[in-house]
Amino acid sequence: MSAIPPTTDVAPPRATRREWVALGVIALPCLVYAMDLTVLNLALPAISADLRPTASQLLWIVDIYGFMVAGLLITMGTLGDKLGRRRLLMVGAAAFAAASVAAALSTSAHALIATRALLGVAGATLAPSTLSLISNMFRDERERRVAIGIWISSYSVGGSIGPLVGGVILQYFAWPAIFWAAVPVMLLLLALGPFLLPEYRDPEAGRLDFVSVALSLAAVLGGVFALKQAAEGQLGATTWMVAAAGLAAGVAFVRRQRRIDYPLLDLQLFGQPRFAAAICTYALTSFAMFGVYIFISQHLQLVLGLSPLVAGLCTVPWALSFVVGSMLTPAIAQRHTAPTTMVSGLAVAAIGFAGVTLVDGPHGLVALIVGMTLMGIGMAPVFTLGNDIVISAAPPERAGAASALSETSAELSGALGIAVFGSLATSLYRAGMAGQLPADLPAGAVAEASTLGGALIVAAGLPAPLADALRTAARAAFVDGLQAAAVVGTGIMVVSGLLAWRMLRAPASTRPH
């Protein structure tokens, strides 16, 4: 009887120069996508003066982009698996360029809201398409982690330079120029993408279930809207009704995914401990990060009195720390296991959050910058390895849907973090301000002083002794909220670390190959 030859694992193919050049091409639109989330804020005064939007319209101009991105990520991820990831990315890039031109040419608030919504629809194609393409181009685990680190870095750089780029553009050009800036990047992607990017789709994909699309959109949009309203203290009947409708749509969506043959969201993935741990850890980290981040710019400008430019420069180390952490993660993960790397990162992030609690000390600004930098370095392994685990755990034909689920969890948890941390800070601020306002202030001024910015405006119209006392009390109350948020963030990092350590140490049979 002849001997049976031993089985050997075939090493996955290594990426060539073409794949690395293609990675640079797809990182550019991700950078622009992240910039588009932050660059608009600086242009709001110019837009208000030119288009004269109402307060509600101005809010929709800012929020509609993020709403549409969050609501359509899962749909676009599944659509990419069905139609082809490169094809969807090309369509999305063309639509993003066209919508950017339309936004730049808007002559009314309604037109700008509509074009921002179209930008959100196009932007929703970028994250799942690019991340799932990375899973196709980089089959070697170490190379894929490096590629995902670069992908994560492109978002970090885009978010950090958004205000700086916006400031430079607005210094020399009118507000429509911030939309024109995205056009050449998308045209570059359209020119090079067909030659550099591979195509991949699921040949056995079923028809796109439009009922599931509608339910997922209603669930995500309802949840994000309700969370944003809660963060702004608007807990009226409308907020509760929208939240209830979003929750009902979410329950119906999950039940439908269990019944149909080709679900929009493969719930069986959550049966894998590593996949569930990666999603949960990613979500908790985003929850804490966004929850604390909302305080940072206000603290730098309204508490410390820094100019917008200097405040923006103070946040650059945080963004760069994400880049450094993302680049170092693959090398560290090569020498240590993924659970060890992620848990160590979460421990560093916890130290960073704890450092932010020292903002009211004699070296408060240094403590804030160092704390933020440690937070970025520590969170980077969670984002890099978490996304690697997510797309590795999913079947190749569903990588787009899996990557979209990862991004959706980050979007939702970020919105939830803003709402929860914002509510906590508001409660502490009001408690700290109780009895601090002058007794003879009119009701309108009392209402305006319910925020730090409003309190500083009210103080400007008061006599010097009362103004100084009000400013001191308002800033101290705000710092109390920031410190409380940092304490909660520290606890979340510890819980995330314990969760990751327990769930990521899955048996070998459940680990992706």
Secondary structure, DSSP 8 states (H G I E B T S, - for coil): ----------------HHHHHHHHHHHHHHHHHHHHHHTHHHHHHHHHHHH---HHHHHHHHHHHHHHHHHHHHHHHHHHHHH-HHHHHHHHHHHHHHHHHHHHT--SHHHHHHHHHHHHHHHTTHHHHHHHHHHHH--SHHHHHHHHHHHHHHHHHHHHHHHHHHHHHHHHS-TTHHHHTHHHHHHHHHHHHHHHS-----TT-----HHHHHHHHHHHHHHHHHHHHHHTT--SHHHHHHHHHHHHHHHHHHHHHHHSSS-SS-GGGGGSHHHHHHHHHHHHHHHHHHHHHHHHHHIIIIIS---HHHHHHHHHHHHHHHHHHHHHHHHHHHHS-HHHHHHHHHHHHHHHHHHHTTTTSTTHHHHHHHHHHHHHHHHHHHHHHHHHHHHHHS-GGGHHHHHHHHHHHHHHHHHHHHHHHHHHHHHHHHHHHTTTS-TT--HHHHHHTTSHHHHHHHHHTS-HHHHHHHHHHHHHHHHHHHHHHHHHHHHHHHHHHHHHHHHHS--GGGS--
